[in-house]
């Protein structure tokens, strides 16, 4: 069993009944997030990269909950410098955690801290938890190796950006669905700022037109698999 909660932008919480993790916790300053930082109760914080709208409140949440930050090497070191427990990883590497297995994938984007420091490679992440496999792409453009990611692991839930400008837009994201071939796709990273407007229902229709399932989640909504 896996519960997935969408908090808007690229922020998701996963809960298998015994462990809870949050991905890219952008809460403070996020105009579409329905909760406050103090509401977050998790054991793990997973980061795809260090841009402010993904790093967000990670360090505060980690310290409030004595949670472990999981990130690529440079970003994990940065978390440790800021007083957090951290587990260092890198692209292509996987590790077995108490909640299940986590592996970082490539992502075509950038990664620097809010103060401009280089924070290693941006990443996507494949998480096996609660009997399901979730692929959160992070911020990325479309890339052909998404096919390989979908071949190596049968993806149950695919979390993909559609907002354009900084990431894939709708049409590229539909092609990503073709490449990954997931059981269910959920769009993310749209309508948070004026520069990334997108109609998630247009995306949903286009995904369904290629015979795949798509769900547009409300901000704060939880679904169970």
Residue pairs with C-beta under 8 A, 6 or more apart in sequence:
1 16
1 17
1 130
1 131
1 224
1 225
2 14
2 15
2 16
2 129
2 130
2 131
2 132
2 134
2 224
2 225
3 13
3 14
3 15
3 16
3 17
3 130
3 222
3 223
3 224
3 225
4 12
4 13
4 14
4 15
4 134
4 157
4 186
4 222
4 223
4 224
4 225
5 12
5 13
5 14
5 15
5 220
5 221
5 222
6 12
6 186
6 188
6 217
6 218
6 219
6 220
6 221
7 13
7 25
7 27
7 33
7 34
7 35
7 219
7 220
8 30
8 32
8 33
8 34
8 192
8 219
8 220
9 24
9 26
9 30
9 32
9 33
9 53
9 188
9 189
9 192
10 23
10 24
10 26
10 48
10 53
10 54
10 136
10 138
10 139
10 159
10 161
10 188
10 189
11 22
11 23
11 24
11 25
11 26
11 27
11 30
11 33
11 56
12 22
12 23
12 24
12 136
12 159
12 188
13 20
13 21
13 22
13 23
13 40
13 42
14 20
14 21
14 22
14 23
14 99
14 127
14 129
14 130
14 134
15 130
16 99
16 100
16 129
16 130
17 130
18 98
18 99
19 43
19 44
19 98
19 99
19 129
20 41
20 42
20 43
20 44
21 42
21 43
21 44
21 45
21 46
21 99
21 127
21 129
22 40
22 42
22 44
22 45
22 46
22 61
23 46
23 47
23 48
23 125
23 136
24 46
24 47
24 48
24 53
24 54
24 55
24 56
24 58
24 136
24 138
25 40
25 45
25 56
25 57
25 58
25 61
26 33
26 52
26 53
26 54
26 55
26 56
26 57
27 33
27 35
27 36
27 37
27 40
27 56
27 57
28 37
28 56
28 57
29 56
30 53
30 56
30 192
31 192
32 191
32 192
32 219
33 219
34 219
34 220
35 220
37 57
37 60
37 61
37 64
38 64
40 57
40 61
40 64
40 65
41 65
42 61
42 65
42 67
43 65
43 67
43 68
43 98
43 99
44 67
44 68
44 69
44 70
44 97
44 99
45 58
45 61
45 62
45 67
45 68
45 69
45 70
45 84
46 70
46 71
46 102
46 125
46 127
46 136
47 54
47 55
47 58
47 69
47 70
47 71
47 75
47 79
48 54
48 107
48 122
48 123
48 124
48 125
48 136
48 138
48 139
49 55
49 75
49 107
49 109
49 110
49 111
49 119
49 122
49 123
49 138
49 139
50 75
50 78
50 111
50 112
50 113
50 114
50 119
51 110
51 111
51 112
51 139
52 114
53 192
54 138
54 139
55 75
55 113
55 114
58 69
58 79
58 84
59 69
59 79
59 82
59 83
59 84
61 67
62 68
62 69
62 79
62 84
62 85
63 83
63 84
66 85
67 85
68 85
68 86
68 87
69 76
69 79
69 84
69 85
69 86
69 87
70 76
70 86
70 87
70 89
70 97
70 102
71 79
71 86
71 87
71 88
71 89
72 88
72 89
72 90
72 91
72 104
72 111
72 119
72 120
72 121
72 123
73 88
73 89
73 90
73 120
74 118
74 119
74 120
75 111
75 119
75 120
76 86
76 87
76 88
76 89
77 86
77 88
78 113
78 117
78 119
79 86
80 86
87 95
87 97
89 95
89 102
89 104
90 104
90 120
90 121
91 104
91 105
91 106
91 121
91 123
92 103
92 104
92 105
92 106
93 103
93 104
94 101
94 102
94 103
94 104
95 101
95 102
95 103
99 127
99 129
99 130
100 127
100 128
100 129
100 130
101 127
101 128
102 125
102 126
102 127
102 128
103 125
103 126
104 123
104 124
104 125
104 126
105 123
105 124
105 125
105 126
105 135
105 137
105 149
106 121
106 123
106 124
106 143
106 145
107 121
107 122
107 123
107 124
107 137
107 138
107 139
107 140
108 122
108 140
108 141
108 143
109 122
109 138
109 139
109 140
109 141
109 166
109 167
110 122
111 118
111 119
111 120
111 121
111 122
112 118
112 119
113 119
122 138
122 139
122 140
123 138
124 135
124 136
124 137
124 138
124 140
124 149
125 135
125 136
125 138
126 133
126 134
126 135
126 149
126 153
126 155
127 133
127 134
127 135
127 136
128 134
128 153
130 225
132 156
132 157
132 225
133 153
133 154
133 155
133 156
133 157
134 155
134 156
134 157
134 158
134 159
135 149
135 150
135 153
135 155
135 157
135 158
135 159
135 180
135 182
136 159
137 146
137 158
137 159
137 160
137 161
137 176
139 161
139 166
139 167
139 189
140 161
140 167
140 168
141 167
141 168
141 172
142 168
142 172
142 173
142 175
142 176
144 179
146 176
146 179
146 180
147 179
147 180
149 155
149 180
150 179
150 180
150 181
150 182
154 183
155 180
155 181
155 182
155 183
156 182
156 183
156 184
156 225
157 182
157 183
157 184
157 185
157 186
157 225
158 176
158 177
158 180
158 182
158 184
158 185
158 186
159 185
159 186
159 188
160 168
160 173
160 176
160 177
160 185
160 186
160 187
160 188
161 167
161 168
161 173
161 187
161 188
161 189
161 190
162 168
162 169
162 170
162 173
162 187
162 188
162 189
162 190
162 198
162 200
162 203
163 169
163 189
163 190
163 191
163 192
163 196
163 197
163 198
164 170
164 196
164 198
165 195
165 196
166 189
166 195
166 196
167 189
167 196
168 176
169 198
170 198
170 199
170 202
170 203
170 206
171 206
173 187
173 203
174 203
174 206
174 207
174 210
177 185
177 207
177 210
177 212
177 214
178 210
178 212
181 212
182 212
183 213
184 213
184 214
184 215
185 207
185 212
185 213
185 214
185 215
186 214
186 215
186 216
186 217
187 198
187 200
187 203
187 204
187 214
187 216
189 196
190 196
190 197
190 198
190 200
191 197
191 198
191 200
200 216
201 216
203 214
203 216
204 214
204 215
204 216
207 213
207 214
208 214
215 223
217 223
